[in-house]
Amino acid sequence: MAQVNEEGTVEDYDVIVPTAQNQINIENDLKDYFNRNLDKGEEALRVDAESIVRAYDPCMSCATNFLKIDWIRK
């Protein structure tokens, strides 16, 4: 709960970011997406995966910092 002083200035608050609340759903959606789309190129996979993350959390920096892909080639 936010604390506001007599002048109407917020002095204390808690921020609940959507990524923390949706972490499991984000991971499950990414897993499902990759399992169904491995035939796409790496760039398309990366862009689409970032879009999935942004659908849950529109903060661009969160999406790009959240997603790290290690490509394993056989």
C-alpha positions in Angstrom: 0.0 0.0 0.0 1.3 3.5 -0.9 2.0 6.1 1.8 1.1 9.6 0.8 2.0 12.7 2.8 -0.2 15.8 3.5 1.0 17.5 0.3 -0.1 14.5 -1.8 3.5 13.3 -2.4 4.0 9.5 -2.5 6.6 8.7 0.2 6.6 4.9 0.1 5.1 2.2 -2.2 5.5 -1.4 -3.4 5.8 -2.2 -7.1 4.6 -5.5 -8.3 5.9 -6.1 -11.8 4.0 -8.4 -14.1 7.0 -10.5 -15.0 7.2 -11.8 -11.4 3.6 -12.8 -11.4 3.6 -14.4 -14.8 7.0 -16.1 -14.7 5.7 -19.7 -15.0 3.3 -18.8 -17.8 6.0 -17.0 -19.7 8.3 -20.0 -19.5 5.5 -22.4 -20.5 4.5 -20.3 -23.5 8.1 -20.0 -24.6 8.6 -23.8 -24.3 5.4 -24.4 -26.3 6.4 -21.8 -29.0 9.8 -23.3 -29.5 8.6 -26.8 -29.6 6.2 -25.9 -32.4 8.5 -23.6 -34.4 12.0 -25.0 -34.4 11.9 -24.9 -38.2 12.0 -21.1 -38.2 15.4 -19.2 -38.4 17.2 -18.0 -35.2 16.3 -14.4 -35.8 12.6 -15.1 -36.2 12.6 -17.3 -33.1 14.3 -14.6 -31.1 12.0 -11.8 -32.2 8.9 -13.9 -31.6 10.1 -15.1 -28.2 10.7 -11.5 -27.2 7.2 -10.6 -28.4 5.8 -13.4 -26.1 7.7 -11.9 -23.1 6.5 -8.4 -24.0 2.9 -9.7 -24.1 3.2 -10.3 -20.4 5.4 -7.4 -19.6 5.5 -4.5 -22.1 8.8 -3.1 -20.6 11.3 -3.6 -23.5 14.3 -3.7 -21.2 12.7 -6.4 -19.1 11.9 -8.5 -22.2 15.4 -8.2 -23.7 17.1 -8.8 -20.3 14.9 -11.8 -19.5 15.5 -13.7 -22.7 18.9 -15.4 -23.2 19.0 -18.0 -26.0 21.9 -20.4 -26.2 21.8 -22.0 -29.7 23.0 -25.6 -29.8 23.8 -26.8 -33.2 24.0 -30.4 -34.1 
